[in-house]
Amino acid sequence: MTLTQDIYYSTEFKKVYESNYNFCVSLDVNLDVRNNDKIKFKLIDFSIMNSMLTISSTHKNHQFKIKYLTVDYTITIPDGSYTASSLRDAINTILTASSKPLALNYDKKINKFYWIVSNGIVAGNLFFYPLNCASLFGFTKTSYELIYPNEYYGETFANMLPYSKIVLVSDLVFETNSQNNFINKYSAYTGMGDIICWIPRDIPLFSTINYFNNTNREIEIANKNIKSVNFAIMNEYQEYILDAPTCYIHFQLITYDNTNWYKRFYKLLYDISYYLLSLYFKK
């Protein structure tokens, strides 16, 4: 016998002490199974808007440094969700307001940022330090001396996303495990369980990121008593997505009777063989 329980949940209804990135879904009825029974978890669909900031102090990709005439200036990019063009404009507004002799430009054809230096800047006058904006801008060196009339392109492509995956994890114990520490960038133990799914984030800003279980994937779990399921929304670096907006989740908990399945199987084989033999001897 199989019993399927559908659960629909939105973090709009989370408890006051919970967050959009770490929340608990309580079941209306506790789920208990006997030792021989099995439970499967099946994620039906999951959706979240791509409104997370692309640049922020949380992601630590918001500052670089300019050294002009022996004075260091730390440039802080305001938190926000930027395209490459809007980031260029925001930085140039800051540089112009503070009278810095350079401007940032963006070449859309090759997806690279590059610096344009003002007239009169000679060797030793102007330096650029990417700091924690290195991967954002595509500059791989720790420092650059900028001299007129040269243009300085990033060595790699502009990367407007501090992370590329939305990862949904839970505290359920899966019989078939998927590792949570899949990238060793962070070694701190998060206390979370297995990965349920991960979804690419590379869609337009303020569009909805959707996951649909098109493969009809079910995961057998070892839990025998389930009162609630804890979920967390993380990225591929095992960081909580602190600015995650409201998400929507639909999943199923499926229980089925596994008692003496092998006896029933052999009985079925016996019945088939008996039927075939009876047909044979009737000839």
C-alpha positions in Angstrom: 0.0 0.0 0.0 1.3 3.5 -1.0 0.3 6.7 0.7 1.4 10.1 -0.8 1.3 13.3 1.2 1.5 16.6 -0.8 3.0 19.6 0.9 2.8 23.1 -0.5 4.8 25.9 1.3 5.8 29.5 0.8 8.3 31.3 3.0 5.7 34.1 3.2 4.3 32.0 6.0 7.6 31.4 7.8 7.9 31.9 11.6 9.1 35.2 12.9 12.5 33.8 13.9 13.1 32.1 10.5 14.4 33.5 7.3 13.8 33.1 3.6 17.1 31.1 3.3 16.7 28.9 6.4 13.2 27.7 7.3 11.2 24.7 8.6 8.1 23.2 7.1 5.9 21.6 9.7 3.6 18.7 8.8 -0.1 18.8 9.8 0.2 15.1 10.7 3.3 13.4 12.0 4.6 10.8 9.6 5.5 7.5 11.3 6.5 4.3 9.6 7.1 0.8 10.7 10.6 -0.7 10.5 9.8 -2.6 7.3 8.1 0.4 5.6 9.9 2.9 3.4 9.6 6.7 2.9 10.6 8.6 -0.3 11.0 12.3 -0.7 10.0 13.8 -4.1 10.5 17.5 -4.9 7.8 18.5 -7.4 8.7 22.1 -8.0 10.6 25.0 -6.5 10.7 28.6 -7.5 12.4 31.8 -6.4 12.8 35.2 -8.0 16.3 36.2 -9.2 16.3 39.4 -7.1 19.4 38.6 -5.1 22.0 41.3 -5.2 24.9 40.8 -7.6 27.2 43.1 -5.7 27.2 43.6 -2.0 29.3 43.7 1.2 27.7 40.3 2.0 29.3 38.8 -1.2 32.5 40.8 -0.5 32.8 41.9 -4.1 32.1 45.6 -3.6 35.5 47.3 -3.1 38.6 48.2 -5.1 41.4 50.7 -4.6 42.9 53.5 -6.7 46.3 55.0 -5.8 46.7 58.5 -7.3 49.7 60.8 -6.6 50.8 58.6 -3.6 47.3 58.7 -2.0 45.2 55.5 -1.6 41.4 55.8 -2.3 39.1 52.8 -1.6 36.1 52.8 -3.9 33.0 51.2 -2.5 30.3 50.1 -5.0 26.8 50.6 -3.5 25.0 47.3 -2.9 22.7 46.4 -5.8 21.9 44.2 -8.7 23.9 45.4 -11.7 24.3 44.6 -15.4 27.8 45.2 -16.8 26.7 48.5 -18.3 24.9 49.8 -15.2 28.0 48.8 -13.1 30.2 50.8 -15.5 28.0 53.8 -15.1 27.8 53.6 -11.4 31.6 53.4 -11.0 32.2 56.2 -13.4 29.8 58.4 -11.4 31.8 57.8 -8.3 35.2 58.4 -10.1 34.0 61.6 -11.7 32.6 62.9 -8.4 35.9 62.4 -6.7 38.0 63.7 -9.7 39.9 60.5 -10.4 41.7 60.6 -13.8 40.3 57.4 -15.3 37.1 55.8 -16.5 35.8 52.3 -16.7 34.4 51.0 -20.0 32.7 47.8 -21.1 33.2 46.0 -24.4 30.0 44.0 -24.9 31.3 42.1 -27.9 34.0 40.3 -25.8 32.4 40.8 -22.4 35.3 42.6 -20.9 35.8 45.7 -18.7 38.7 48.0 -19.5 40.2 51.2 -18.0 40.6 54.4 -20.0 43.3 56.7 -18.5 43.1 60.5 -18.6 45.5 62.6 -20.6 48.7 63.6 -18.7 49.0 60.5 -16.4 52.6 59.3 -16.5 54.4 56.4 -14.9 54.2 56.3 -11.2 51.1 58.5 -10.9 48.2 56.1 -11.0 47.7 52.5 -9.8 44.6 50.2 -9.7 44.2 47.4 -7.2 41.2 45.1 -7.9 40.9 43.7 -4.3 37.7 41.7 -3.9 36.4 42.9 -7.3 39.0 40.9 -9.2 36.6 38.2 -10.5 33.9 40.8 -11.1 36.0 42.9 -13.3 38.1 40.1 -14.8 41.4 41.4 -13.7 43.7 38.7 -12.4 46.7 40.6 -11.1 46.9 42.2 -7.7 47.9 45.6 -9.0 48.2 47.6 -12.3 50.1 50.7 -13.1 48.0 52.9 -15.5 49.6 55.2 -18.0 48.1 57.4 -20.7 47.2 56.7 -23.5 47.0 52.9 -22.9 43.8 51.0 -22.3 43.8 48.2 -19.8 41.5 45.2 -20.5 40.7 42.6 -17.9 42.5 39.3 -18.6 39.3 37.3 -18.2 35.6 37.9 -18.8 33.4 40.1 -16.7 31.5 38.0 -14.1 28.5 39.7 -12.7 27.4 36.8 -10.5 29.2 36.1 -7.2 27.7 32.5 -7.5 26.0 30.6 -10.3 23.9 28.0 -8.5 20.9 28.1 -6.2 21.2 25.0 -4.0 18.2 23.6 -2.0 19.3 21.4 0.9 17.4 19.7 3.8 18.0 17.9 7.1 16.5 14.7 5.8 18.7 11.6 5.9 18.8 10.2 2.4 19.6 6.5 1.8 21.4 7.5 -1.3 23.6 10.4 -0.2 24.7 13.4 -2.1 27.6 15.3 -0.6 27.0 18.7 0.8 30.7 19.7 0.9 31.0 19.5 -2.9 33.3 22.5 -3.1 36.1 22.8 -0.5 36.2 26.5 -0.6 34.6 26.6 2.9 35.4 23.8 5.4 33.0 24.9 8.2 30.3 22.3 8.9 26.9 23.8 8.1 24.8 21.2 9.9 22.7 20.7 6.8 21.9 17.4 5.2 21.7 16.4 1.6 21.3 18.3 -1.7 17.9 18.1 -3.1 18.5 20.1 -6.2 20.6 22.9 -7.7 19.4 25.4 -10.3 21.5 27.7 -12.5 21.1 31.4 -11.7 22.1 32.8 -15.1 18.7 34.1 -16.0 17.7 37.8 -16.4 17.4 39.8 -13.2 13.9 39.8 -11.6 12.9 36.7 -13.5 11.7 33.6 -11.7 14.1 30.7 -11.2 12.2 27.5 -11.5 12.9 23.9 -10.9 10.5 21.2 -12.2 11.1 17.5 -11.5 10.8 16.5 -15.1 12.7 13.2 -14.4 10.2 12.2 -11.7 13.1 11.7 -9.3 12.3 10.2 -5.9 14.8 9.9 -3.1 14.5 7.2 -0.4 15.1 8.5 3.1 16.1 6.8 6.3 13.9 8.9 8.6 11.2 6.9 10.4 9.4 9.8 12.1 8.9 13.1 10.4 7.3 16.0 12.1 8.8 18.7 10.0 11.4 19.2 7.3 14.1 21.9 7.5 15.3 23.5 4.3 18.1 25.9 3.5 18.9 27.9 0.3 22.6 28.1 -0.3 25.0 28.6 -3.2 27.8 26.3 -4.6 30.3 27.7 -2.0 28.1 26.5 0.9 27.1 30.0 1.8 23.6 30.8 2.8 21.9 33.2 0.3 21.2 35.8 2.9 19.2 38.1 0.6 17.0 35.3 -0.8 13.4 36.5 -1.5 10.2 34.5 -0.9 10.4 31.0 -2.3 7.7 28.5 -3.1 8.1 24.7 -2.7 5.9 21.7 -3.5 7.1 18.3 -2.4 5.7 14.9 -1.6 6.4 12.4 1.2 5.6 8.9 -0.1 5.3 5.9 2.3 5.0 2.4 1.0 4.7 -1.1 2.6 7.9 -3.1 2.2 7.0 -6.0 4.5 8.2 -9.4 3.2 8.4 -8.1 -0.4 10.7 -11.0 -1.3 8.1 -13.5 -0.1 5.4 -11.9 -2.2 7.8 -11.9 -5.2 8.5 -15.6 -4.9 4.8 -16.3 -4.4 4.2 -14.5 -7.7 6.8 -16.6 -9.4 5.4 -19.8 -8.0 1.9 -18.8 -9.2 3.2 -18.1 -12.7 5.1 -21.4 -12.9 2.1 -23.3 -11.6 -0.1 -21.7 -14.2 2.4 -22.5 -17.0 2.7 -26.1 -15.9 -1.0 -26.5 -15.8 -1.3 -25.3 -19.3 1.4 -27.7 -20.4 -0.1 -30.8 -18.8 -3.5 -30.0 -20.3 -2.2 -30.7 -23.7 
